[in-house]
Amino acid sequence: MDKLSQFKEVEAPFLGQKAFIRFNGLLVIVSETVFDDGNTWKHVSMSHPNKLPSYKEMCLCKSVFCGDDKTAIQVFPSKKEHVNFHPNCLHLFCNQTEDSLPDFTMGSGMI
């Protein structure tokens, strides 16, 4: 079964975004932005109306919307930079241009 088939595309809230909903009510919004360094970053936000997405759902969204071969990160900004428009929304960011993270495994192959 194709993982994307678990989602139905719906109308996105803003121009340049794509939105998808899963059978269990998980809403996913996907957008891409090119930053000053020339790298294109994909932003995947996922939310439920009344609960946080599960780790399993985050893994599924990472696989479907970023790809299994890409690294995605969840950012915890400083308190002064934190903005919360939805209490049950989590975010993943994926550099589409290059893998810009250091090797956190330090050569061990595991995190």
C-alpha positions in Angstrom: 0.0 0.0 0.0 1.4 3.4 -1.0 1.9 5.5 2.2 0.5 8.7 0.5 -2.8 6.9 -0.2 -3.4 7.1 3.6 -3.9 10.9 3.0 -6.4 12.9 1.1 -5.3 16.2 -0.4 -7.5 19.1 0.9 -7.5 22.9 0.4 -4.4 24.5 1.9 -4.8 27.6 4.1 -2.2 29.6 2.2 -0.9 29.9 -1.3 2.2 27.8 -1.9 1.2 25.2 0.6 -0.3 21.7 0.2 -2.6 20.2 2.8 -3.5 16.6 3.4 -5.8 14.9 5.9 -5.5 11.3 7.1 -8.5 9.0 8.0 -7.9 9.6 11.7 -8.1 13.4 11.5 -4.3 14.1 11.3 -3.9 17.3 9.3 -0.6 17.8 7.5 0.5 21.1 5.8 3.6 21.1 3.6 5.5 24.0 2.2 9.0 24.8 0.9 11.1 27.9 1.2 14.4 28.9 -0.2 16.6 30.6 2.4 19.4 33.2 2.0 22.0 30.4 1.7 20.3 29.0 -1.3 19.1 25.9 0.4 15.4 24.8 0.0 13.8 23.6 3.2 10.6 21.7 3.4 8.3 22.4 6.4 5.9 19.7 7.4 3.4 20.6 10.1 1.0 18.0 11.5 -1.8 18.4 14.0 -4.9 16.8 15.5 -7.8 18.9 16.8 -7.6 17.6 20.3 -4.2 15.8 20.8 -0.6 15.9 19.7 0.4 13.7 16.8 2.1 10.4 17.9 5.7 9.5 17.3 4.5 6.9 14.8 2.5 9.6 12.9 5.6 11.8 12.8 7.6 8.9 11.4 4.9 8.3 8.7 4.8 12.0 7.8 8.6 12.2 7.6 8.6 9.2 5.3 5.7 10.4 3.1 6.5 14.1 2.8 10.3 14.3 3.3 11.4 10.8 2.1 13.2 7.9 3.7 16.5 9.0 2.3 16.4 12.6 3.8 17.1 13.8 7.3 14.3 15.7 9.0 14.6 17.6 12.2 12.2 18.8 14.9 13.2 22.3 16.2 12.8 23.5 19.8 13.4 27.2 19.5 14.4 29.5 22.3 11.5 30.8 24.4 11.7 34.3 22.9 11.4 32.8 19.3 8.7 30.3 20.1 5.3 30.9 18.5 2.4 28.6 19.0 -0.6 29.1 16.8 -2.0 25.6 17.5 -1.5 23.7 20.8 -1.5 20.3 19.1 0.9 21.0 16.2 4.3 19.5 15.7 6.8 20.5 12.9 9.5 18.8 10.9 12.0 20.6 8.7 14.0 18.9 5.9 16.8 20.4 3.8 16.0 19.5 0.3 19.3 20.8 -1.1 21.9 19.1 1.1 22.2 17.2 4.3 23.4 20.1 6.5 23.5 18.3 9.9 26.8 17.0 11.4 27.2 13.3 11.9 25.7 13.0 15.4 26.6 9.3 15.4 30.3 10.3 15.6 31.1 7.4 13.3 29.2 4.8 15.4 26.3 4.5 12.9 23.7 4.9 15.7 22.1 7.8 17.6 
